[in-house]
Amino acid sequence: MSAIRIEFEAPPSTGSLMLRAALSRKPGLKEGEDLPRFEAVVNDVRVDQLAAYQSICGFPESDVLPLTMPQIVAAPLHLAVLTHPEFPMPAMGMVHVSSRIVQQRPIHGDESLDIFVWVEGQRQARKGCEADMITEIRIDGDVVWESVTTVLSTAAKGHGKKSEPDPIPEPVPTRSVVWSMATDLGRRYGTIAGDRNPIHLWPITAKLFGFKRHIIHGMWLLARAIAELDTDVGDGPVQVDVAFKRPVFLPGTATFSAGDQDGSIAFRLDNPEKGKTHLYGQVKRLG
């Protein structure tokens, strides 16, 4: 089957796409069926909400996009792919399990971005299947930022086998801080980022999807972590890997810690009461 390609003259509205996601009913992948290639592209994108994004995620105000912000700029294309009529798995209920971000150089707020997104194929997981959403951002033809976003869908048959979890980093912390997250944080961040998924908004809307109350966006957690690391990230080529393990319910608190480990900066976010880990990752400077 040839690739399904969607081209936009401007980023699509996330509000209408989110409504499509909520209303659509898709059967999921049948046994033996593979996820075909889907592509989405939009050129000459100008960034807005830069100052608001920096503020809500804890970055200092500047004309440079935080490392995590291009993911938000590309998010309308991700949603356009996941809600395409021929995409076989429902967008609602997908879980963001991990990300890798590679940035070659800082991106300035006045630069024009060309965004290319694609997904193809899947692999079995214990309770469904995982798929990788690839994003490339080019400026004047050069790839300056790319990411691999791995999502889990239960709308496919899983292999049912337990696997040995990756070891959680345990660096000697050079920084540690307790985050306090207000009950309206998901609503405020969602307005800025364009992600108004019901699981992030109100307790009652989150309960419709099986959560005891609403949870904060995983990409806010990662952005806040990168903001905490500050100069450890640097201005040169850098790679960030993160695994999302447990949601953070709102309102809530979590303990962020980071330190050197094997030539990189390892970080983690833990529940201060139960000792469970919400996410962990590392930052590597490249070159």
Secondary structure, 3 states (H helix, E strand, C coil): CCCEEEEECCCCCHHHHHHHHHHCCCCCCCCCCCCCCEEEEEEEECCCCHHHHHHHHCCCCCCECCCCHHHHHHHHHHHHHHCCCCCCCCCCCCEEEEEEEEECCCCECCCCEEEEEEECCCEEECCEEEEEEEEEEEECCEEEEEEEEEEEECCCCCCCCCCCCCCCCCCCCCEEEEEEECCCHHHHHHHHHCCCCHHHCCHHHHHCCCCCCCECCHHHHHHHHHHHHHHHCCCCCEEEEEEECCCCECCEEEEEEEEEECCEEEEEEECCCCCCEEEEEEEEECC
